[in-house]
Amino acid sequence: MEAAKQFDNVTWADFGIVDDDLTVCDHDVKSLKYKDLRAVCSQLKIRGVKNTTKEQMIKKLVFMHQGKTRYGKTLEVLESTLTRK
């Protein structure tokens, strides 16, 4: 399978953390090539990574993933505590 086609349907649900390392589709993010990281970032609509290095893209992905997981937890708490009068 071509590398760019492998990450065509990536969502945030495909991300996970294994041994303090971010993984996407069972691949360690640090082991991905620059082209693959660009495909992942464009699929997830992450802006500001077009002309950056591989390390900066990884930092941005980690930052965005942490934000998504924290925000998702707060939404679950808010939805369970909201009442309608």
C-alpha positions in Angstrom: 0.0 0.0 0.0 1.3 3.4 -0.9 2.3 5.4 2.2 0.2 8.5 1.4 -2.9 6.3 0.8 -2.5 4.5 4.2 -3.4 7.7 6.1 -6.3 8.9 3.9 -9.0 8.2 6.5 -7.2 9.0 9.7 -9.3 10.4 12.6 -8.5 11.4 16.1 -9.9 8.0 17.2 -7.0 6.3 15.4 -4.5 7.9 17.9 -3.3 6.3 21.0 -0.5 6.5 23.6 1.7 3.5 24.1 4.7 3.8 26.6 4.4 7.6 26.6 4.7 7.7 22.8 1.9 8.8 20.4 0.8 6.2 17.9 -1.4 6.5 14.9 -2.9 3.4 13.2 -0.5 1.2 15.2 2.6 3.1 14.0 4.8 5.2 16.2 4.6 8.8 15.1 8.4 9.2 15.4 9.0 6.3 13.0 6.8 7.9 10.3 8.3 9.6 7.3 7.9 13.4 6.7 5.5 12.7 3.8 3.3 10.5 6.0 3.2 13.1 8.8 2.1 15.7 6.3 -0.7 13.4 5.1 -1.8 12.9 8.7 -1.8 16.6 9.5 -3.7 17.5 6.3 -6.3 14.8 6.9 -6.8 16.1 10.5 -6.9 19.7 9.2 -4.0 20.8 11.4 -2.8 24.2 10.3 0.7 25.7 10.5 2.8 22.6 9.7 3.3 23.1 6.0 6.9 24.2 6.1 8.0 22.9 9.5 10.4 20.1 10.5 9.3 16.6 11.4 9.9 17.3 15.1 7.7 20.3 15.1 4.9 18.4 13.4 5.2 15.7 16.0 5.1 18.3 18.8 2.0 19.9 17.2 0.3 16.4 16.9 1.0 15.6 20.5 -0.2 19.0 21.6 -3.5 18.7 19.6 -4.0 15.2 20.8 -3.6 16.2 24.5 -6.1 19.1 23.9 -8.6 16.8 22.3 -8.5 14.2 25.1 -8.8 16.9 27.8 -11.6 18.7 26.0 -13.4 15.4 25.4 -13.3 14.6 29.2 -14.7 18.0 30.1 -17.5 17.7 27.6 -18.5 14.3 29.2 -18.5 15.9 32.6 -20.6 18.8 31.5 -23.1 16.7 29.6 -23.6 14.5 32.6 -24.2 17.4 35.0 -26.4 19.6 32.8 -30.1 19.6 33.8 -32.9 21.2 32.0 -35.6 23.1 33.9 
